[in-house]
Amino acid sequence: MTDHLITLGIQIVPKSTSHDTYALIDHAIDIIQQSGVKYQITPFETVMEGRYEDLMMISEIAQKAVLEAGADECLVYYRIHYRKNQNVTFEEKKLNL
């Protein structure tokens, strides 16, 4: 898309009959933490700041990590704040990192 920054909220809801779902979610959070992007974990989603393409790639890797860790399936919900020709940052949203 572009090189400016966006914010992306992702909620991954794993389904599994044999694994603890909170432990599965931790695998996704690990991927996000290791990615190096700014992020904020909230009770219902994790919000990241970065380039659209980078955040979508991280999101895909996080989803795969949940499945590889034992989820039978997962539901994934995205919320994206995108502006034409302008950055969207945590600072303007006053998020504490």
C-alpha positions in Angstrom: 0.0 0.0 0.0 2.2 2.8 1.3 5.1 3.5 3.6 3.2 5.5 6.2 2.2 4.1 9.6 -1.1 2.6 10.5 -2.5 1.0 13.6 -3.9 -2.5 13.4 -5.8 -4.3 16.2 -5.9 -8.1 16.0 -7.9 -10.5 18.0 -7.1 -14.2 17.5 -9.6 -16.6 19.0 -8.3 -20.1 18.9 -10.6 -23.2 19.1 -9.2 -26.4 20.5 -10.6 -29.4 22.2 -7.2 -30.5 23.7 -5.2 -27.3 24.4 -5.7 -24.3 26.7 -6.8 -21.4 24.6 -4.9 -18.8 26.7 -1.7 -20.7 26.1 -2.4 -20.7 22.4 -2.9 -17.0 22.4 0.5 -16.6 24.1 2.1 -18.0 20.9 0.6 -15.2 18.8 1.7 -12.6 21.4 5.2 -14.0 21.3 5.4 -13.5 17.5 4.2 -9.9 17.8 6.7 -9.2 20.6 9.6 -10.7 18.6 8.7 -8.7 15.5 10.1 -5.4 16.9 7.0 -3.3 16.1 5.3 -1.1 18.7 2.4 -2.9 20.2 -0.1 -2.7 23.1 -1.8 -5.7 24.6 -5.3 -5.1 25.8 -7.9 -7.5 27.3 -9.6 -8.0 23.9 -7.0 -7.5 21.2 -3.4 -6.5 20.6 -2.8 -3.3 18.7 0.3 -2.8 16.6 1.8 0.3 14.9 3.7 0.0 11.6 3.5 -0.3 7.8 0.4 -2.1 6.5 2.4 -4.8 4.7 4.6 -5.5 7.8 1.6 -5.7 10.2 -0.3 -8.0 7.9 2.7 -10.3 7.6 3.2 -10.4 11.3 -0.5 -11.1 11.7 -0.3 -14.1 9.3 2.7 -15.5 11.1 0.9 -15.1 14.5 -2.1 -17.0 13.2 0.0 -19.8 11.9 1.8 -20.0 15.2 -1.5 -20.5 17.0 -2.5 -23.3 14.6 1.0 -24.9 14.8 0.8 -24.8 18.6 -2.3 -27.0 18.6 -5.4 -25.0 17.7 -7.9 -26.9 15.6 -9.0 -23.6 14.1 -9.0 -19.9 14.9 -11.2 -16.9 14.3 -9.3 -13.7 13.5 -10.7 -10.2 13.8 -8.9 -7.1 12.5 -9.5 -3.4 13.1 -7.3 -1.0 11.0 -6.9 2.7 11.3 -5.5 4.0 8.0 -5.2 7.5 6.7 -4.5 8.7 3.2 -0.9 10.1 3.0 -0.5 10.5 6.8 0.7 8.4 9.7 -1.5 7.0 12.4 0.5 6.6 15.6 0.1 5.5 19.2 1.3 8.9 20.3 -1.7 10.7 18.9 -4.0 8.1 20.5 -2.2 8.7 23.8 -1.5 5.0 24.3 1.0 4.2 27.0 3.7 1.8 25.8 
